[in-house]
Amino acid sequence: MGTRIQPVLALAWVMSLLSPATSRADCIDYAAHIHWAGSVLTQGTAWDVAIGGEFAYVAENPGGLKIVDISNPECPEVAGSAPTNNATGVDVSGSYAYVCAGSNGLRVVDVGNPHQPQIAATAAGTGSAYDVDVSGGYAYVAAAAQGMMIVDVTSPPHPQLVATISTPGNAYGIAVEGATAYLACADQGLAIFDVTDPGNPQPMGSLDTAGFCLGVWIDIDRVYLAAGDAGLQIIDASDPWDPRPVGEWNTVESAVAVVAQDNRAYVGEGVGVDVLDVTDPAQPTSIGLVPLCGQSRGLSCAGMCIYSATRLAGLHVIDISGPSLAPLAGQVDFPGFANDIVVCGSDAVVAVDDLGLQLVDLTDPDQPAATVVLDTPGNAWGLDRWEDYILIADRSGGLQVASLADPEQPTIVGELSTSPYLCYDLAAAGSFVYLGLHEQGTANHRLRVVDISDPTAPTPRGEAALADLPLGVAVARSHVYVAVDDDGLQVVDISDPASPRVVGELDTPGGAYAVTVSEPYAYVADNAYGVMVIDIAEPTHPSLVAQMGTSGNARKIAVVGETAYVADQRSGVQVLDLSDPALPRILGNVGMPDWAYGVAVADDWLCFAIGEGGLQVGSTQCPPGTHVDEHAPPASGL
C-alpha cells in the first residue's frame, strides 16, 4: 500500500501555492463547482476523442473506434465499435467518423447508425496518419514523419489524397481554422499553412518552441500547444506569418492535449486535466486540476463538458459549468504515511503506518495543528472509536487499545497479539471488536471476535475463516460485513460470539477494500471499480443494487444521511448522492495534495488521511435547500 508515482509529490507543492488560508461556509454545494461527472471503460487504450451530437467517438490504440452514448454525460455508455486497428486520432463530420489508424492510414467510418458503425473506406497513401481535423469537405491529417496530408472527403466513401507537404518536425497534432492549418510538430514547435487551395497548401510562419509538441488548439488568433515537459505554450498567431510566444504554464506531468474556450484552457496531462484562466495569455493562472486515474491523452469540448480520452481508463467527462473547483480548508503534514482517520471531538486521530497515532487539533479547520504522537509496536493501519478509546489495527502489532482520557498524553492501555496474523482492519460494537486478520505468505484469513468489556485485557472469543484478505470491516446488529479483496463482500453471523460463521457473500468486480453499512445497504469501496451499493436487508443473500464508478480507486467510504464521501486515492474525494441508492449520482469532487486513503466526518467538516501528505480538511455537502454563498473564496483544490 502506498506505491505512487513520484510527480504526485509535486502536487502538495502546487496545492500550497494555490490554497488560501481563508474561512468559508461550513458546507458547500459540490455540484456548483467544476468536477468530474462520469466515465465509462472502453476496454482499449483511449487516445483521442471527438464529439458529434449525443455521441463521443473514441480512438483507441490499440482497440480501434469506440462510440459512446453521452446523452446523459453522467452515465456514458458504449454504443458501438469499429475495428479500425491502432487508432490515435479521430474527428467526426455529418454521419462519418474519420479515424487515424497509423500505418493503416485514414479510415472513413459510416456512423449513421452509431450502434452498428461500418468501415466505408480507407484513404490510399495515408499511412502514418496520427491526427485529423475535418473542415469544408477535406480531412487534414497530421502524418508524423510524412508531414501534413490533405484528403478530399466530399464523397466520404471515396476519399482522395490531394496533397502532401512536409513539416519542420514530425506532425502529431492538427487544427484547422478557416483557410489556415496549425500543426504541432514534435520538437520543432508550431507550423502554419495556408490551405486556401487544399490541393496546393503553402507554408506560412513557424515557431520553434520548447518541449515536444503533441497537441494543438486554435481559438481565434491564439494558438495553444501541448508541449510535453514544457507544459502549455501560448502563441499569438494574429499574424500567421510571424507567430510569437506570449505565455506558458508548467504542468505537473507532460502536457499531451489541449482545448480552450471562454478564456479557459484545459490541458491534458499525466495526472488529469489542468484548468487555466487565460484571460491574460501572458500570465495564465490556475483554476485547479481535475485528477483522473490515467493520462488525459485526448480532449474535446461540447457545451458545459470536457471529454477526456484517458489512456487505460476510457472516456471521462468533466462538468465545467462552475466558476472554480471546490475549495478545501487546511492541511497539516507530518512524518509517515497516513492510512486511516477517526474524529474525537475537536481532535482527529490518524493511523500513520510505522509512526503509530498522530493527533491533530481541529479547533481551526483552516489551520489544523499536529499535536501528540503515540507510538505503536506495529504499523497502524485501521482505526475505530469505541467509547473513550481508539482501537487500532496495528498489523504485526495486532490489536492496540489507546485511551484519550487525556488528549495531551494518550496511552496504550490494552493489547492483544494476533501473531502469526497481521491485523488489517477492525470494527467495534457493544463490548466486542471484530478483527480482520491475514497470515502473511498463506491463504489463511480470519475474522476474530474479541471481548473488550475490559479494555485493558482484550480476550478472544471466536473466529471464522474468510475467503481472502480482510481489508475492511463493518458491523451492524448481529452481522459483520467484511471487504475481502478479490472475493468481494462476506457476511458473518456474530449472534454467538464464540462461533461466528460466514452466512452470505457477494463477489464484486474489483478488489473490495472497505465497507460501510447504513442499513439496509452496505457500501463497498471496490478499488478501480468505484462504489458498490449492496442490499443487505437479507444478510444471508446480499444483492448488488448499483455500481457507481469513480475517477480514481475507491479506498474508504463515509456515509452521512443521503450523502457518501469516498476517499478515491489519486482523485481525492468523490461526493455521492444516495437519495436513491439504486441510482447513486456524483455530486462533485475535489483533488488533494496527495492521494486520499481514509475519510471521516466531523460536524460540517471532512477529514482525510492523505498518504504522505498528512491530513486534509474539506467541507461537507450542503443538504438540499441550504443557501450557499455563491461568492465563496476561490478554489484551492487540485
C-alpha positions in Angstrom: 0.0 0.0 0.0 1.3 3.4 -0.9 3.2 2.9 -4.1 2.7 6.1 -6.1 4.2 7.9 -9.0 6.8 10.5 -7.9 5.2 13.5 -9.6 2.3 13.3 -7.1 4.8 14.7 -4.6 4.8 17.9 -6.6 1.0 18.2 -6.1 1.5 19.1 -2.5 3.8 22.0 -3.5 1.3 23.2 -6.1 -1.5 23.0 -3.6 0.5 25.0 -1.1 0.7 27.8 -3.6 -3.0 27.7 -4.5 -4.6 27.2 -1.1 -5.7 30.5 0.5 -6.0 30.3 4.3 -9.4 31.8 4.4 -12.6 30.8 6.2 -15.6 29.7 4.2 -19.1 28.4 4.7 -19.1 25.2 6.7 -20.8 23.3 3.9 -20.7 23.8 0.1 -22.5 22.6 -2.9 -20.0 20.4 -4.8 -22.3 20.3 -7.9 -21.8 24.1 -8.3 -18.1 23.6 -8.9 -16.0 22.2 -11.7 -16.0 18.5 -11.2 -15.5 15.0 -12.7 -19.0 13.9 -13.7 -18.8 10.4 -15.0 -16.8 7.8 -17.1 -17.0 4.6 -19.0 -14.3 2.0 -19.6 -13.9 1.4 -23.3 -11.6 -1.7 -22.9 -8.8 -0.4 -25.1 -6.3 2.4 -24.6 -8.1 5.7 -25.2 -6.1 8.1 -27.3 -8.3 10.7 -28.7 -12.0 11.8 -28.7 -14.4 13.8 -30.9 -18.0 14.8 -30.2 -20.9 14.6 -32.6 -24.4 15.2 -31.3 -25.1 12.8 -28.4 -22.2 10.6 -29.1 -18.5 10.6 -28.3 -16.1 8.9 -30.8 -13.1 7.5 -29.0 -9.9 6.5 -30.9 -8.2 3.6 -29.1 -4.6 2.5 -29.7 -5.0 -0.5 -29.7 -8.7 -1.0 -29.9 -10.0 0.9 -32.9 -13.0 3.2 -32.8 -15.5 3.1 -29.9 -18.7 5.1 -29.9 -20.1 6.2 -26.6 -23.6 7.5 -25.9 -23.3 10.7 -23.9 -26.9 11.8 -24.0 -26.6 11.6 -20.2 -23.0 12.8 -19.6 -23.1 11.4 -16.0 -23.7 7.9 -17.3 -21.9 7.4 -20.6 -22.4 4.0 -22.3 -20.5 2.3 -25.1 -22.9 2.1 -28.0 -20.8 0.5 -30.8 -17.3 -0.1 -32.2 -15.4 -0.5 -35.4 -12.2 -2.4 -35.9 -10.0 0.3 -37.4 -6.9 -1.1 -35.7 -4.5 1.2 -33.9 -6.4 4.5 -33.7 -4.6 7.6 -32.5 -6.8 10.4 -33.8 -10.5 11.0 -34.7 -12.8 13.6 -36.0 -16.5 13.4 -37.0 -18.4 15.3 -39.6 -22.0 14.5 -40.6 -22.6 10.8 -40.5 -19.0 9.8 -40.9 -16.1 9.5 -38.4 -12.5 9.9 -39.7 -10.0 7.7 -37.8 -6.2 7.9 -38.0 -5.0 4.3 -37.8 -1.3 4.8 -38.1 0.3 2.7 -40.9 -3.2 1.5 -41.8 -4.0 5.1 -42.9 -7.1 7.3 -42.6 -10.2 5.2 -42.2 -13.6 6.5 -43.0 -16.4 5.0 -40.9 -20.1 5.3 -41.5 -21.6 6.1 -38.1 -25.2 6.8 -39.4 -26.2 4.0 -37.1 -23.8 4.6 -34.1 -24.7 1.1 -32.7 -23.5 -0.6 -35.9 -20.7 1.5 -37.5 -19.2 0.3 -40.7 -15.8 1.0 -42.2 -16.7 2.7 -45.5 -13.2 3.3 -47.0 -9.5 3.8 -46.4 -7.8 6.7 -48.0 -4.9 5.4 -50.1 -1.5 6.7 -49.4 -2.2 8.0 -45.9 0.0 5.7 -43.9 1.4 7.2 -40.7 -1.9 9.1 -40.1 -1.8 10.3 -36.5 -4.3 13.1 -36.0 -7.1 14.6 -38.1 -9.3 17.7 -38.4 -12.2 17.7 -40.9 -13.2 21.1 -42.4 -15.0 22.1 -45.5 -15.1 18.7 -47.2 -11.4 18.0 -46.5 -9.7 15.9 -43.9 -6.4 17.5 -42.8 -4.1 14.8 -41.4 -1.0 15.1 -39.2 1.0 12.2 -40.5 4.1 12.2 -38.3 7.2 12.0 -40.4 5.1 12.4 -43.6 4.1 15.9 -42.6 0.6 17.1 -43.5 -1.7 15.2 -45.8 -5.0 16.6 -47.2 -7.7 14.3 -48.2 -10.8 15.2 -50.3 -13.8 13.7 -48.4 -16.6 15.5 -50.3 -17.7 11.9 -51.1 -16.8 10.1 -47.9 -16.9 6.6 -49.3 -14.4 7.6 -51.9 -11.7 9.6 -50.2 -8.9 11.0 -52.4 -5.5 12.2 -51.2 -4.9 15.6 -52.9 -1.8 16.9 -51.3 1.2 16.1 -49.0 3.6 18.6 -47.6 6.5 18.3 -45.3 6.6 19.9 -41.8 9.6 21.1 -39.8 9.3 18.1 -37.5 7.0 15.1 -37.1 3.4 16.3 -37.2 1.4 14.9 -34.3 -1.4 17.3 -33.8 -3.5 19.5 -36.2 -6.2 22.2 -36.0 -7.8 24.0 -38.9 -9.5 27.4 -38.7 -10.9 28.8 -42.0 -8.2 28.6 -44.6 -5.3 28.1 -42.2 -3.9 24.8 -40.7 -1.9 24.7 -37.5 0.3 21.7 -36.7 2.1 20.6 -33.5 5.5 19.4 -34.8 7.2 17.5 -32.0 10.5 19.1 -31.1 10.1 21.8 -33.8 7.1 23.5 -32.3 4.4 25.1 -34.4 4.0 25.1 -38.2 1.3 27.1 -40.0 0.0 26.5 -43.6 -2.3 28.4 -46.0 -4.9 25.8 -47.2 -7.0 28.2 -49.3 -6.3 25.7 -52.1 -6.3 22.3 -50.4 -4.6 20.8 -53.4 -1.7 23.2 -53.1 -1.0 24.1 -49.4 1.6 26.8 -48.8 3.8 27.2 -45.7 3.4 30.3 -43.7 5.0 31.0 -40.4 6.5 28.7 -37.9 7.8 28.9 -34.3 10.3 26.6 -32.7 9.1 26.2 -29.1 10.4 24.4 -26.0 9.2 20.9 -25.4 7.8 18.1 -27.5 4.6 19.3 -29.1 1.7 16.7 -29.4 -1.5 18.7 -29.3 -2.7 22.0 -30.8 -5.8 24.2 -30.5 -6.7 27.4 -32.2 -9.0 30.0 -30.6 -9.4 33.0 -32.9 -5.8 34.3 -33.1 -4.4 32.4 -30.2 -2.7 29.0 -30.5 -2.3 26.6 -27.6 0.4 23.9 -27.8 0.6 20.9 -25.5 4.3 20.8 -25.4 5.2 17.7 -23.2 7.7 18.6 -20.4 7.4 22.3 -21.4 3.8 22.3 -20.4 1.4 24.6 -22.2 2.8 27.1 -24.8 0.5 30.0 -25.8 1.2 31.7 -29.1 -0.1 34.9 -30.7 -0.9 33.9 -34.3 -2.7 37.1 -35.3 0.0 37.4 -38.0 0.3 33.8 -39.2 3.5 34.7 -41.0 5.1 35.7 -37.7 3.7 33.8 -34.7 5.0 35.0 -31.4 5.1 33.3 -27.9 3.1 35.2 -25.3 2.8 32.9 -22.3 3.3 29.4 -20.9 2.3 27.2 -18.0 4.3 24.4 -16.4 2.1 21.3 -15.8 2.8 18.6 -13.2 3.5 16.0 -15.8 3.9 16.2 -19.6 1.2 18.1 -21.4 -0.2 16.0 -24.3 -3.5 17.5 -25.2 -5.3 20.9 -25.0 -8.6 22.6 -25.8 -9.8 26.1 -25.0 -13.0 28.1 -24.8 -14.3 31.2 -22.9 -10.9 32.3 -21.8 -10.1 28.9 -20.2 -7.6 26.4 -21.4 -7.9 22.7 -20.5 -4.6 20.8 -20.6 -4.4 17.0 -20.6 -1.5 15.6 -18.7 -0.4 12.5 -16.8 -2.4 13.2 -13.6 -5.6 14.7 -15.1 -6.8 17.9 -16.7 -5.3 21.3 -15.7 -7.9 24.1 -15.8 -6.4 27.5 -16.5 -7.6 31.1 -16.7 -6.1 32.5 -19.9 -7.9 35.9 -19.9 -4.4 37.3 -19.9 -2.4 34.9 -22.1 0.9 36.3 -20.9 0.0 35.3 -17.3 -2.2 32.2 -17.3 -3.4 31.3 -13.8 -4.5 28.0 -12.3 -8.2 27.4 -11.6 -7.2 23.9 -10.5 -6.5 20.4 -11.6 -9.2 17.7 -12.1 -7.4 14.5 -11.2 -8.1 11.3 -13.3 -6.9 7.8 -13.0 -4.7 7.9 -16.0 -3.1 10.2 -18.6 -5.6 12.6 -20.3 -4.4 11.8 -23.8 -7.1 13.5 -25.9 -9.6 16.2 -25.2 -12.8 17.6 -26.7 -15.3 20.2 -25.5 -19.0 20.4 -26.1 -21.4 22.6 -24.2 -20.6 22.6 -20.5 -18.5 19.4 -20.6 -14.9 18.5 -21.3 -14.4 14.9 -22.6 -11.1 13.2 -21.9 -9.8 10.1 -23.7 -7.9 8.8 -20.6 -5.4 6.1 -21.7 -6.3 2.8 -19.9 -9.3 4.3 -18.2 -11.7 5.0 -21.1 -13.8 8.1 -21.6 -14.1 10.6 -18.7 -16.5 13.6 -18.5 -15.8 16.8 -16.6 -18.5 19.3 -15.8 -17.1 22.8 -16.4 -20.2 24.8 -15.7 -18.9 26.1 -12.3 -16.6 29.0 -11.8 -13.9 27.1 -9.8 -13.0 23.8 -8.2 -14.5 23.1 -4.8 -12.5 24.7 -2.0 -10.5 23.0 0.7 -9.7 24.1 4.2 -6.4 23.5 5.9 -3.8 20.8 5.6 -1.1 19.6 8.1 1.8 17.4 7.1 3.7 15.1 9.4 6.2 12.2 9.1 5.0 8.8 7.9 2.1 7.5 5.7 -1.5 8.4 6.8 -3.7 5.3 6.3 -6.9 5.9 8.2 -8.6 8.5 10.4 -11.3 9.0 13.0 -12.5 12.1 14.8 -12.9 12.5 18.5 -14.4 15.9 19.5 -12.1 18.6 18.3 -9.3 16.1 17.6 -8.6 13.9 14.6 -6.7 10.7 15.2 -4.7 9.5 12.2 -3.2 6.0 11.7 0.3 6.7 10.4 1.9 3.4 9.4 5.1 2.9 11.4 4.7 6.1 13.4 1.6 5.0 15.3 -1.2 7.5 16.1 -0.9 11.2 15.2 -3.4 13.5 17.0 -4.4 16.7 15.2 -6.2 19.7 16.7 -9.1 20.7 14.5 -10.2 23.7 16.6 -9.5 25.9 13.5 -10.2 23.8 10.4 -8.2 26.2 8.3 -5.2 25.6 10.4 -5.2 22.1 11.8 -2.3 21.5 14.1 -0.4 18.2 14.7 0.0 17.8 18.4 0.8 14.4 20.0 2.2 11.2 18.6 1.5 7.8 20.3 3.9 5.1 19.1 2.6 1.6 18.5 4.6 -1.6 18.2 3.5 -2.4 14.7 2.1 -0.4 11.7 -1.1 1.5 12.4 -3.4 0.6 9.5 -7.1 0.8 10.6 -9.0 2.6 13.3 -12.3 2.7 15.1 -13.6 4.7 18.0 -15.2 2.9 21.0 -16.4 4.8 24.0 -13.4 6.8 25.2 -10.9 4.6 23.4 -9.3 4.3 20.0 -8.9 0.8 18.7 -6.0 0.2 16.4 -5.5 -2.5 13.8 -1.7 -2.4 14.1 -0.8 -5.1 11.6 2.1 -7.0 13.2 1.2 -5.3 16.5 -2.2 -6.9 16.5 -4.9 -5.1 18.4 -3.9 -2.0 20.4 -6.3 -0.1 22.7 -5.5 3.6 23.3 -7.0 5.9 25.9 -7.6 9.5 25.0 -8.9 10.4 28.5 -6.0 13.0 28.5 -5.6 14.0 24.8 -2.3 15.6 25.7 -1.0 12.3 26.9 -2.7 9.4 25.1 -1.6 6.0 26.3 -1.8 2.3 25.3 -3.9 0.6 28.0 -4.5 -2.8 26.4 -3.3 -5.0 23.6 -3.8 -8.4 22.0 -1.2 -10.2 19.9 -2.6 -11.7 16.7 0.6 -13.4 15.7 1.1 -15.1 13.2 -1.6 -13.0 11.7 -1.4 -9.3 10.7 -4.4 -7.2 11.7 -5.6 -5.0 8.8 -8.9 -3.5 10.0 -11.4 -3.7 12.8 -14.9 -2.5 13.9 -16.4 -2.3 17.3 -20.0 -2.7 18.7 -21.2 -3.4 22.1 -18.5 -5.0 24.2 -16.8 -6.6 21.2 -14.3 -5.7 18.5 -14.1 -7.6 15.2 -10.6 -8.0 13.7 -9.7 -8.7 10.1 -6.6 -10.9 10.1 -4.3 -12.3 7.5 -1.4 -14.7 7.9 1.4 -13.4 5.6 2.5 -15.7 2.8 -0.5 -18.0 3.2 -4.1 -18.2 2.2 -5.2 -18.0 5.8 -7.7 -15.2 6.5 -9.8 -14.8 9.7 -12.4 -12.7 11.3 -11.7 -12.8 15.1 -14.2 -11.8 17.8 -12.6 -10.1 20.8 -14.2 -9.2 24.1 -13.2 -5.7 25.1 -15.6 -5.3 28.1 -12.3 -4.8 30.0 -10.3 -2.7 27.5 -7.1 -3.4 29.5 -7.4 -7.1 28.8 -8.9 -7.9 25.4 -9.9 -11.5 25.2 -10.5 -13.6 22.1 -13.9 -15.4 21.9 -14.1 -17.0 18.5 -13.2 -16.7 14.8 -14.3 -17.5 11.3 -12.3 -18.4 8.2 -12.6 -15.8 5.3 -12.1 -16.2 1.6 -9.5 -13.5 1.0 -7.6 -10.6 2.6 -9.9 -8.8 5.0 -9.2 -5.2 4.2 -12.3 -3.6 5.6 -14.7 -4.5 8.5 -18.1 -3.0 9.5 -20.7 -4.2 12.0 -24.4 -3.8 12.2 -26.7 -5.6 14.6 -25.8 -9.3 14.6 -23.7 -9.3 11.5 -20.2 -8.3 10.5 -19.5 -7.2 6.9 -16.0 -7.9 5.6 -14.5 -6.5 2.4 -12.3 -9.4 1.3 -10.3 -8.0 -1.6 -10.8 -10.1 -4.8 -13.7 -12.1 -3.3 -15.9 -9.1 -2.6 -18.1 -8.9 0.4 -18.6 -11.7 3.1 -21.3 -11.6 5.8 -20.5 -13.2 9.2 -23.2 -14.0 11.7 -21.9 -13.0 15.2 -25.0 -13.8 17.2 -22.9 -16.3 19.0 -19.5 -14.6 19.6 -17.8 -17.9 20.3 -18.9 -19.4 17.0 -19.1 -16.7 14.2 -19.9 -18.1 10.8 -20.0 -16.9 7.2 -23.6 -16.8 6.1 -23.6 -14.7 3.0 -21.3 -13.4 0.3 -21.3 -11.4 -2.9 -18.4 -11.2 -5.3 -17.6 -7.8 -6.7 -15.8 -6.9 -10.0 -12.9 -5.2 -8.4 -10.9 -5.6 -5.2 -13.1 -4.9 -2.2 -11.1 -2.6 0.0 -13.5 -1.2 2.6 -17.2 -1.4 3.6 -19.6 0.9 5.4 -23.1 -0.1 6.5 -26.1 2.2 6.6 -29.0 -0.3 6.8 -30.5 -1.7 4.7 -27.4 -1.1 2.4 -23.7 -1.9 2.6 -21.4 0.4 0.5 -18.2 -1.3 -0.7 -15.2 0.6 -1.9 -14.2 -1.6 -4.8 -10.9 -0.1 -5.8 -10.8 0.7 -9.6 -14.5 -0.2 -10.0 -15.7 2.5 -7.6 -18.6 2.0 -5.2 -20.9 -1.0 -4.9 -24.3 -0.5 -3.4 -25.4 -3.8 -1.8 -28.8 -4.6 -0.4 -28.3 -6.4 3.0 -31.9 -6.5 4.1 -31.4 -10.2 4.0 -27.8 -10.6 5.2 -27.7 -14.2 4.1 -28.4 -13.1 0.5 -26.7 -9.8 -0.2 -27.6 -8.5 -3.7 -26.0 -5.8 -5.9 -28.3 -2.8 -6.3 -26.0 -0.4 -8.1 -22.4 0.3 -9.2 -21.0 3.8 -9.2 -17.7 4.2 -11.0 -15.2 6.9 -9.7 -12.3 8.6 -11.4 -9.7 7.0 -9.1 -9.5 4.0 -6.9 -12.2 3.9 -4.1 -10.4 3.1 -0.8 -12.7 4.2 2.1 -16.3 5.5 2.4 -18.1 7.5 5.0 -21.9 7.8 4.7 -23.9 10.6 6.4 -27.6 10.6 5.7 -28.1 10.5 1.9 -24.5 11.6 1.1 -21.4 9.4 0.7 -17.8 10.7 0.8 -15.3 8.4 -1.0 -11.6 8.5 -0.4 -10.7 7.9 -4.0 -6.9 7.7 -3.8 -5.3 9.8 -6.6 -8.7 11.5 -7.3 -9.2 12.9 -3.8 -12.8 12.9 -2.6 -15.9 11.9 -4.5 -19.2 13.1 -3.2 -22.2 10.9 -4.0 -25.9 11.5 -3.7 -27.5 8.3 -2.2 -31.1 9.6 -2.0 -32.0 6.8 -4.4 -29.5 4.0 -3.6 -30.4 2.2 -6.8 -29.3 5.3 -8.8 -26.3 6.9 -7.0 -25.1 10.2 -8.5 -21.9 12.1 -8.5 -22.4 15.5 -6.9 -18.9 16.6 -7.2 -15.3 16.1 -6.2 -12.0 17.8 -5.4 -8.4 16.6 -5.5 -6.0 16.6 -2.6 -2.3 17.4 -2.2 -1.6 13.7 -2.0 -3.7 10.5 -2.5 -6.7 10.0 -0.3 -6.8 6.8 1.7 -9.1 7.5 4.7 -12.1 9.8 5.4 -14.0 10.8 8.5 -16.8 13.3 9.0 -16.8 15.8 11.9 -19.9 18.1 12.1 -19.7 20.2 8.9 -16.1 19.2 8.0 -14.4 16.3 6.3 -11.1 15.0 7.4 -8.9 12.9 5.0 -5.8 10.8 5.6 -3.8 11.6 2.5 -0.7 9.3 2.5 2.5 11.2 2.7 0.5 14.5 2.7 -0.7 14.0 6.3 -4.3 15.3 7.0 -6.5 17.5 4.8 -9.7 19.2 5.9 -12.6 19.9 3.5 -16.2 20.9 3.6 -19.3 18.6 3.7 -22.0 18.7 1.1 -24.8 21.1 2.0 -28.2 19.4 2.5 -30.9 20.1 -0.2 -32.5 23.6 0.3 -29.4 25.1 2.1 -28.5 28.5 0.9 -24.9 28.5 -0.2 -22.9 31.7 -0.6 -22.0 31.8 -4.3 -19.2 34.2 -3.6 -17.1 31.8 -1.6 -13.3 32.0 -1.8 -11.6 30.7 -4.9 -11.0 27.0 -5.2 -7.9 25.6 -3.6 -8.4 22.1 -4.8 -6.3 20.4 -7.4 
